[in-house]
Amino acid sequence: MSTKPTTLKQFQKRFPDDDVCLEHIMRVRYGQRFACESCGREAHFYRVKGRRCYECEHCGYQVYPTAGTPFEKTRTPLTDWFFVMFLFTASRNGVAAKEVQRQIGVTYKTAWRMCKEIRTYMGMVDGDRPLGGTRPFSPVVEIDKAFIGGKDRQGQDDKAVVLGMMERHGDVVTRIVAGRHGRHVMPQVTTWVIEGSRVMTDDARVFQHMDKEGFVHESVNHGEKEYVRGEAHTNNIEAFWSNLKRGIQGTYISVSKKHLQNYLWEFEYRYNLRHAPHLMLPCLMVDFAKPARRA
């Protein structure tokens, strides 16, 4: 099986029109045959002509495959939605709403909403899990803060404070925190990093007492130009920050605190699938929320 990312030609061949896209969503969410919620009989559901719905072969009960997905109630063609999802997985530094507007010919308002919904969906698909562990070969967790946005006025906390926690050679979890102090940072650390894990940080004051929180802690003193000491370093999480900031500054120019977490989810998704780029698009295409069954 090829591990190369999906090409535009492959994408267009797979999803040539709206009917194919809707059929894909229907079969991914419901399968070929399933029990009808109205009559209770196992049935095949057939497409209703001219509508985005399918009906039971026995009783005519209708289901709408796009309900509960980013495409619910949208008037934008599904091919456009799928194409924008392809752009998000094919790009390294993100896709601006202006670019989406130019590519598919929608209004800026529509393009912005599509991008927001897809970023939220990427965060849902990627999910989060506790990092680290206490077993002998559990991965080291690097923890660091980044300051994004604002006007960098000295003495003013006008930047968004983002906490990053990353397993070496593994996943990253990012969260916006209310401030740079321990009362803001440590609750997130104890939530997402397993107690007893080996953690690496810089020499920031907020991380100086992590051993008291139950972690095996090592740090490097950036103030003294110390960046690596044996296994102690934060180079991986800092590389993630570098890529994130390049993407924001180069593609999005500016991101408000209100919507920053959506952008973080986007970059998390691509980073966490960096070793399997061929799965970036398929994961988005098969992880549509499954509809809840009535009791």
C-alpha positions in Angstrom: 0.0 0.0 0.0 1.3 3.4 -0.9 2.2 5.7 1.9 2.2 8.8 -0.3 -0.4 11.5 0.3 -3.5 11.6 -1.9 -2.9 13.6 -5.1 -5.4 16.0 -6.6 -5.9 13.7 -9.6 -6.7 10.7 -7.3 -9.1 12.9 -5.3 -11.0 14.1 -8.3 -11.2 10.5 -9.7 -12.7 9.3 -6.4 -15.1 12.1 -5.8 -16.2 13.4 -9.2 -19.6 14.8 -8.3 -22.1 15.4 -5.4 -23.9 12.1 -5.9 -20.7 10.1 -5.3 -19.9 12.3 -2.2 -23.4 11.8 -0.7 -23.3 8.0 -1.4 -19.9 7.9 0.3 -21.2 9.7 3.5 -24.3 7.4 3.5 -22.4 4.2 3.3 -19.6 5.3 5.8 -22.2 6.3 8.4 -24.9 3.6 7.9 -23.4 0.8 5.8 -25.2 -1.0 3.0 -28.1 -2.5 5.1 -29.3 -1.6 8.6 -32.3 -1.8 10.8 -34.9 0.9 9.9 -35.8 3.1 12.9 -39.4 3.2 11.8 -40.4 -0.3 10.9 -37.6 -2.1 12.6 -36.8 -4.3 9.6 -33.4 -4.7 8.1 -33.4 -2.8 4.8 -31.5 -1.2 2.0 -32.1 2.5 1.8 -32.4 4.1 -1.7 -31.6 7.6 -2.8 -34.5 10.0 -3.0 -34.2 11.9 -6.3 -33.4 15.5 -6.0 -32.8 15.5 -2.3 -29.9 14.7 0.0 -31.7 11.8 1.7 -32.4 8.0 1.4 -35.6 6.1 2.2 -36.3 2.6 3.5 -37.3 0.0 0.9 -40.1 -1.2 3.2 -41.8 1.8 4.8 -40.3 4.8 3.1 -38.7 6.2 6.3 -36.1 8.8 5.3 -32.6 9.4 6.7 -30.3 12.3 5.9 -26.7 11.3 5.8 -25.3 14.8 6.3 -27.2 15.4 9.5 -24.7 15.8 12.4 -21.7 16.3 10.0 -20.0 19.6 9.0 -22.2 19.5 5.9 -25.6 19.6 7.7 -28.0 22.2 6.1 -25.3 23.5 3.8 -26.2 24.7 0.3 -22.6 24.5 -0.8 -21.9 21.5 -3.1 -20.4 18.5 -1.3 -17.7 18.4 -3.9 -16.6 21.8 -2.7 -16.5 20.7 0.9 -14.5 17.6 0.1 -12.1 19.6 -2.0 -11.5 22.0 0.8 -10.8 19.1 3.2 -8.3 17.8 0.6 -6.6 21.2 0.6 -6.3 21.1 4.4 -4.6 17.7 4.3 -2.4 18.6 1.3 -1.0 21.8 2.8 1.8 22.0 5.4 1.0 25.5 6.6 -2.8 25.7 6.4 -5.3 27.2 4.0 -6.6 30.7 4.3 -10.3 31.4 3.8 -9.3 33.9 1.0 -7.7 31.0 -0.9 -10.8 28.9 -0.5 -12.9 31.8 -1.8 -10.7 32.0 -4.9 -10.5 28.2 -5.5 -14.2 27.4 -5.3 -15.9 30.7 -6.0 -17.9 31.2 -2.9 -18.3 34.3 -0.7 -15.6 35.0 1.9 -18.2 34.5 4.7 -19.0 31.0 3.3 -15.3 30.2 2.9 -14.5 31.3 6.4 -17.3 29.2 7.9 -16.2 26.1 5.9 -12.7 26.4 7.1 -13.8 26.8 10.7 -16.1 23.8 10.5 -13.3 21.7 9.0 -10.8 22.7 11.6 -13.2 21.8 14.4 -13.9 18.5 12.7 -10.1 17.8 12.4 -9.8 18.3 16.2 -12.7 15.9 16.8 -11.2 13.2 14.5 -7.7 13.6 16.0 -8.9 13.5 19.5 -6.6 13.6 22.6 -5.3 11.0 24.9 -3.1 11.1 28.0 0.6 11.4 27.3 3.6 9.6 28.7 3.5 6.8 31.2 5.4 5.0 34.0 6.5 1.8 32.2 10.2 1.3 31.4 9.9 2.3 27.8 7.2 4.9 28.0 7.9 8.0 25.9 9.4 11.2 27.3 7.0 14.2 27.3 8.3 17.6 26.4 6.3 20.6 27.8 6.6 24.2 26.8 4.6 27.4 26.4 4.3 29.6 23.4 3.0 33.2 23.1 0.9 33.8 20.0 -0.6 37.0 18.5 -0.9 40.3 20.2 1.4 43.3 19.7 4.2 42.2 22.0 3.9 45.3 24.3 6.3 45.0 27.2 4.6 44.4 30.5 1.2 43.7 28.9 -0.2 40.2 28.6 -1.7 40.8 25.2 -0.6 37.5 23.7 -2.4 34.2 23.9 -0.6 31.7 26.1 -0.6 28.2 24.6 0.7 25.2 26.5 2.1 22.3 24.4 2.7 18.8 25.6 4.4 16.3 23.2 5.5 12.7 23.3 8.9 12.3 21.6 8.2 10.7 18.3 4.5 10.8 19.2 1.5 13.0 19.4 1.1 16.6 20.6 -1.6 18.2 22.6 -2.1 22.0 22.8 -4.3 24.0 25.0 -4.9 27.8 25.4 -4.4 28.7 29.1 -5.6 31.9 30.8 -2.1 33.0 31.8 1.6 32.0 32.2 1.5 31.2 35.9 1.4 27.8 37.6 -2.3 28.1 38.6 -3.1 28.3 34.9 -0.5 25.8 33.5 -0.3 23.0 36.0 -4.0 21.9 35.8 -3.6 21.2 32.1 -0.3 19.4 32.7 -1.8 17.1 35.3 -4.9 16.5 33.1 -3.0 15.4 29.9 0.3 14.0 31.2 0.2 10.7 33.2 1.5 11.1 36.7 5.0 9.6 37.1 5.9 10.4 33.5 9.4 11.7 32.6 9.0 15.3 31.5 11.4 17.7 29.9 11.0 21.5 30.1 13.0 24.7 29.9 14.0 26.6 33.0 10.8 28.7 33.3 9.7 29.3 36.9 6.3 27.7 36.3 8.0 24.3 35.7 10.5 24.3 38.5 8.4 22.3 41.0 7.0 19.6 38.7 8.6 16.9 40.8 6.2 17.8 43.6 3.3 17.1 41.1 4.5 13.5 40.8 6.6 13.8 37.6 10.2 12.8 36.9 11.4 16.2 35.8 14.5 17.4 34.0 15.1 20.8 32.5 17.5 22.8 30.4 18.6 26.3 31.1 17.9 28.4 28.0 19.0 31.5 29.9 22.5 30.1 30.0 22.4 29.0 26.3 21.9 25.3 27.4 19.6 23.6 24.9 20.6 19.9 25.1 22.0 18.0 28.1 21.9 14.3 27.4 18.2 13.4 26.9 17.1 16.6 28.4 15.8 19.0 25.7 12.6 20.5 24.3 13.7 20.6 20.7 10.7 18.7 19.4 8.0 20.9 20.9 9.9 24.0 19.9 10.0 22.7 16.3 6.2 22.4 16.4 5.9 25.9 17.7 8.1 27.1 14.8 5.9 25.4 12.2 2.8 26.7 13.9 4.0 30.3 13.9 5.2 30.2 10.3 1.8 28.9 9.3 -0.1 31.6 11.2 2.2 34.4 10.1 2.6 33.3 6.5 -0.8 32.0 5.7 -3.3 33.5 8.2 -1.4 36.7 9.0 -3.3 37.1 12.3 -5.5 34.8 14.5 -7.7 36.0 17.3 -7.7 34.4 20.7 -11.3 33.5 20.2 -10.6 31.2 17.3 -7.0 30.2 18.0 -7.9 26.8 19.4 -9.5 25.8 16.0 -6.2 26.6 14.3 -4.3 24.6 16.9 -6.5 21.6 16.2 -5.7 21.9 12.5 -1.9 21.9 13.1 -2.2 19.1 15.7 -4.0 16.9 13.2 -1.3 17.3 10.5 1.5 16.8 13.0 0.0 13.7 14.6 -0.4 12.1 11.2 3.0 13.2 9.9 4.3 9.7 9.7 1.2 8.5 7.7 0.4 11.4 5.3 -1.6 8.9 3.1 -4.1 8.6 6.0 -4.7 12.3 6.5 -7.6 12.6 4.0 -9.1 9.1 4.4 -9.3 9.6 8.2 -11.4 12.7 7.6 -13.6 10.8 5.1 -14.5 7.9 7.3 -14.8 9.4 10.8 -18.1 11.2 10.3 -20.0 11.0 13.6 -22.2 7.9 13.7 -25.9 8.7 14.3 -27.3 7.7 17.7 -29.9 4.9 17.5 -33.2 5.4 19.3 -33.9 3.0 22.1 
